[in-house]
Amino acid sequence: MMNFFNTIFYEPILNLLVYIYNTLPGHDIGITIVILTIIIKLILYPLSKKSIEGQKSLQMLQPKLDEIKKQYADNKEGMSRAMMDLYKKEKVNPLSSCLPLLIQLPFFWAIFKVFRDELQGKTLVLIYPFIHNPGTINNIAFGFLDFSKPNIILAILAGVSQFFQAKMMPMRPATVQTDGSKDENMMAIMNKQMLYFMPALTIFICLTLPSGLAFYWLISTILTIGQQWLIFRKKDTTPTSSTVIEGEIIK
């Protein structure tokens, strides 16, 4: 299983990193990571786009889902059936925002392993024969940043960018009106906590890893923010758009 993972995910990303590093004048690992991040983002663009659009579609259905929960507050089976009928009618897959993310997980793990291994000076033993093996990678980025060691500034920037990315996603706190809406209210509270918890967790993780990973995290999140902005600014033309009730952005 590990050999399959290395062959399909780890080795291609490692070799792409080394190829970019070899090709760039000056062989700067910082610029290498920026280019590698953009390439990976472009490769994964269809999946991440589908995930963001899925979140947007589910958010737009939320007012109708709330009505169903109120209507079937004492009938769980009827509620599930009505919700599935709504998803079918509006052609929205409730898993559409999760599945693309799950498919991307092996890529994220491979990227993490590549940066963790190579930025800590491990040997480049898995380089393809047709790619020049530089022997070692210079971990000094932009002439002054040592990407092999943790960096508190990059860790904080990665956490802050994570916060703004999460804040862009509309979240609407529910009001307690029925037994079913109590669950919604609890979910809204959890969403708000995640808004602050995930950036804090990002900072904590980045403080324990080579700063090259924090830099990759930062660049990747900034690109995702741009992608979310482009998708959310598009005028919606789906049948549900006329019934959308805009939620409050959690502040």
N, C-alpha and C positions, 0 to 999 in steps of 0.2 A: 504493500500500500504506500509506504514511504517512497519507494523507488518510483512509483507511478506519479506521486505528487512532485517529486524532484524533476522528473522528466518533463511533465506537462506544464508545471508552473514555475518552480524554483530556477531551473537552469535557463529557460528563455529570458527571464527577467534579469538574472545575474549576467548573462552574456550581453544583453542589451545595455545594461549599465556599463559594462567594461568597454563595449564598442563605442558608446557615446564618449566615455572618458578618454579613450585612445584617440578619437577623431578630433575632439575639441582642442584648439590651440591653447596651450597653458595647462591643459588637463586639470581644470578646476572641478573639484567634486561638488561644489555648490551649484554651479551652472549645470553640471551633469544631472544632479537630482531634479532641477527645475525642468530640464528637457524630458527626462525620464517620466516625471509626474504628468506632464502634458500629454506625452504619448500614451501612457496608461489610461489617462482620463478619456482620450479619444477612443481607445479600444473599448473601454467600458461604457462609453457614452450612451449607446442604445439601452443598456440595462439600467443605468442610473436615471436616464430620462423617463423610462417607463415607471420606475419606482416613484419619482417625484410626481409624475402625472397621476399615478395611482393614489398618492396621498391627497392630491388636489381634488380628485374625483370623490374620494370618500368624505372629504371635508365639505364638499358641496352638497352631498347627500345627507349630511348630519341633521338639518332641520326636519327632513322627512323621517329619518330614523327616530328622532325624538318624539315625533307624533305617534309613530308606531308603538314606541315603548310606553307612551301614556295610554294609548288605546288598549294595549294588551298587557297592562301592568299586572293583572292577575291570571294571565294565561301565557305561560312561558312557551308552550308549544306553538300557540297561535302567533306569538311574537316572532319566533324563529322562522315560521313559514312566511309570514308577511315580509320580514326583512329579506329573505331569499328571493321572494317574488319581486321586491323592489330592485334588488341587485340585478335580477334578470331583465326586468323591464328597462332599467337605465343602462344596461350593458356595462356594469361595473363589477369587476372581480374584487371581492374584499381582501384577497391575498395579493393583489397586484402590486402593492407597495412593499410587501415583505419578500416575495420570491426573488425578485432581481437582486435584492440585498444579500440573500442567502447564497445565490450563485456567485456573487463577487467575493465571498469570504475566503475561498482558496487563494485568490489573487492577493488579498490583503495579508494573509498569513505568509505567502511567498515573499512579498515585498518586505514585510517585517523581518523575515529570516535573512534575506539578502543584505539588508542594511545592518542588521545586528551582527552578522558574521563578518562581513567584509569591512565594515567601519571599525571593527575591533581587531583588524589585522590578521584575520585567518587566511589561510592559503587559498589561492584561486584555482582549486584543483578541478573544477567542473567547467572550465572554459572550453568551448568548442575548438577543434583543431584549426579551423579557418579564421579564428579570431586571435589576434596577438595577445599573449599573456603578459601584462606589464610587471608581473611578479608581486608588486605591492601597489596599493592605491594610496596616494597622498591624501590624508584626511583633513588637511588644512584648506578650508573653503574661503574664497574671496581674499586670501592672503592673511587672514587673522583668526578665523573661527575654526577651532578643533572639533570636527564633527564626531570624533571617536569618544568624546566625553559629554556628560550632561551639561546643559546650558539653561540657566533659570529664565533668561529673557525669552529664548525661543519656546521654552515650555509654557510660559505665561501667554505669549502671543498665540500659541496653538490653542490654549484654553479659551482665550478671548474670541478667537475666530470661531471656535466651536459654539460659543454662546450666541454669537450673532447669526450663525447658520441656523441654530435651533429657534431663535427668536423670529426668524423670517417665516417659520411655519405657523399659520394661523391656528390658535387654540382658543376655544370658546368655553369658559367656565359655565357649568350647568347650574341651574337653580333647583333647589329641592322642592318638588311639587308632588311627586309620587314615590312609591317604593322603588320603582325602576330608576327614577332620576337620581336617587341617592347614590346608586352605583356610578352614574355619570359624574356626579359631583366628586366622588372619590377619585374617579379617573382624571378629572380636571386637576385635582390637587396633586396627583402623582405626576401628571404632565408638567405642572409648574415646578415641582421638585426636581424633575429630570432636567429641566431647563438650566438649573444651577448645578445639579449633581454631576452631569456629564462633563461640563467644562472643568469642574474641580478634579474629577477623576482623570481627565486628559492631562492636566497639569501634573498631577501626582505620577502618572505613568511616564510622562516625558522626562520628569526629573530623575527617573531611575534608568533611563536608556540613553544610548549615544544620541547626541543632539542632531545628528543627521536624520534620525527618525522623526524628531520633533519638527525639523525643517520640512521634511516630506509631508508630515501631517498638516503643517501650516499652509503650504502651497496647495495641497490637495483640497483643503477646506475652503480656501479662497476661491479656487476654481469652481467648487460645488456651489458656493454662494452666488457666483456669477451665473451658473447654470440654473439655479432656482429662480433667480431674478428674471431671467429670460423666459422661463416657462410660466411663472406666475403673472407676468405682465401681459401675456397673450390674452386677447379677448376671447372669452369662452363662448362656444357656439352650440354646446350640448343642450338637450332638452331641459336639463335641470337648472340651467343658468337663470331662468326667469324666476325661479322660486327660491333662490339662494338668499339666506339671511346672513349677512356678514357678521362674523364673530368678533369679539374684542381681542386685540393682541395683548397677551399678558405682559405687563410692565414690571 
